[in-house]
Every structure is written in structure tokens, then in C-alpha cells.
Amino acid sequence: MPRRVVVTGLGAVSPIGIGVDQTWDAAVNGRSGIGLLEGFETDGYKCRIAGQVKNLNPTDYIPPKMAKRLDPFCHYALSASVLAKNDSGIEIPESESGRVGVVLGCGFGGMKTIEEQHTILLEKGPSRMSPFFIPTVCVNMAAGLIAILHQAKGPNTCIATACAAGNHSIGESFRMIARGDCDAAFCGGAEAVVAPSGLAGFASMKAISLRNDDPERASRPFDADRDGFVMSEGSGVLVLEELERARKRGARIYAEIVGYGLSGDGYHMTAPQPDGEGAARCMEMAVRDAGISPDQVDYINAHGTSTPLNDAMETNAIKRFFKEHAYKLAISSTKSMTGHLLGGAGGIEGVLTALTVFHGIMPPTINYETPDPECDLDYVPNQARQAKVEYALSNAFGFGGTNASLIFKRFQG
């Protein structure tokens, strides 16, 4: 029998807050974290808005010597991991260190460091590049450093499946614990690509919102006037534990993870399959893995990027799999407030989905003003909704047609 896996700790570093309390308060009250981009000059850029982490001092969580050498994506991941560990109250004695794993999702690694060091290479020559350049930009470095910081010596890996990476990391951690590879794990995602090349690249793809004159209303999933996603940064980290381990130490349990699905579209490098067939199979796998029927799902934290293609596809996928029950589901996109954390999206949305189940409050989809005939479901528009949520599904879909869905269950002992 697979072992039961529960969520005992949550850490968030995001445009809407540092820590669970700030982040959850902003989410349920519909406060946007999107603003005019700061940190570099944006003259000449088509897009000048982003969701940026504010008021984070990494040395509050990381030894100063370590923090000095790291890219922001590692600052975010490590800080969120400390917040999750403290929230959980988990201890990792040396005798159990090999039973605690780390699986973190990230799409791009140290983009800001790559830009900075490339400038040094061109302007000052190869001898002036930092000896920390290569390890700093490695996409798996956040997972490795979390293990070093917390002495978590169990399975350690990084998943780089673009915007599905956070969900995949939570799902793989769930499976590792369920089959006995480890007893606890840090998992989630981190990203820091709000940088010149990231901004210019996504703008060239025509993927991001150009609503520069109204940043807080730019991310508008499922709304007829959506014009693209809003880039953001940060990290969400969850502590997962085998149920009996958590019970033994008297841990607070936010939710139980009971299902995980993953699939591929086999369709296009960046565009989602319009009919949602791949995403629908992914949700079907997660529901089947949970051992429940589709009509038992109460709520979906949607991928909901605010792009014309994604939101129509996800709506099609939900209707394709859930059929008539699709119209009874409550669905919201917290990206309407956080923006799109890319490889970190599944992490922060995993945190918010666990809190939805724990508190019985569904965060809203803000900026939903003009209904789209192609998106005709219940998107919890503009106001949070109190409701008992027994089962919640969290979706994440990434470039390359990679999909990941998770099922969170209200914990009942």
C-alpha cells in the first residue's frame, strides 16, 4: 500500500507577500502584486510591467557569505524553504537526514547572473569573470543549496519543465514519499527572470501583456480583454511528510496530497493544444490516481495565464474531462494577483491551493470584467468565496506541451 502524504509546511516569497500570512491575506483580498518594473531601465521595451518580490532581505534567512554568491532565484528558493521549515516545525537530526529529500522546479536558472557575467566578459575580458559563475547559474543549484542549508541528504533533484516544473516537483516528491524513498521532502519551484533578456524575449513572442498604463489590471485570466501574461518572480516551497511521521511529532496538517497526473501534448513548442486533449488526460490521470470520481472535485486552481490561447484551451480541457460537472466547479487563477512565476508558478500555487483546502476559502480571479464566450465557467470573479473544499485540483502547463496536475484533499485524520 502506498503511504499517505501530507503538507505540513508552507513558504512563500512572491510579489504579493513574504511568508504565508502576507501571501494568503493578499490572495483572499484580491490584491495585485503587479506594478511598473523596477531595477533596470525599460525605455525601448514594449512591456514595462512585472510582478516583483519586494522587501526581501535574503540574509534574514541565508548566511551572508552564501547569499553574496547567489543569483536571486536561489535567494527566493532558500528563503521560501526556511519559511516552510519554520512553518512546519520539522526537525532533521543527522540520523534522519538521509530520509529527507529536495525536489525543486525551475525553468531558467540564474538568468540575471548570466547577463551580468556576459557583460563583464565582453567589457573586461574572460579573466574577470566570477569563479562562482558556473555553479551560480546551474538550474539545480537551488535544490542543492536547500539540501546543504537544511542538511536534507535524501533524494535531491531539479525539474526544469518550464511552467509545469513546480507541479512536477510536488508530484514527484509525493510519489517518492508514498513509495518509501524518503519520509519528507522540500518541494515547489523558484524563478527570477524579470531581467532585460527575459522581458525582451517574452515580448518578442507576443506572449506578455502590454497594459503598461494599468499594471494592477494587466493580468486578467479568462477575461475577454486579456492580452497576455505578466512576468513575475519568486518561490513557493512546501514541506511534505509521510502521515505517520507528521502525526508522531504533532504537526499541523494543511492538506493531504492524493493524486498526481502528467502528460504531453505532442503539439507545438509554445502553443497549447487548442482542444485541451493533453491537459484533459493530465487531469484525468490525477483524479484516477486519487481514487475519486470527477464530480468529487470542488475547486480548481487553474493554470490561467491570461493569454488568449491558454485560457480558452484550459476551459476546453476542463469541459472535455469533467463534462457537465465543469459547470458546477469553482475555478480561479491566482496569477491574476501574483502574475506568472513561470518555473515557480506551481510552487506558489501549491501553497495557495493547500491554504484553500485548509481554510475553506477560494481566492478570486481578479480583473474579471468582460465575459468571454469561449470561457464560460465559474471563475470565482473578483471576490473570494467561502466554501468547504474536499478536493482541489491544481493545474500547470508548460512550453513544450508538458502538463502536470495535483489533487489536494482536506485532511480528516
Disulfide bonds with the S-S distance in Angstrom:
none
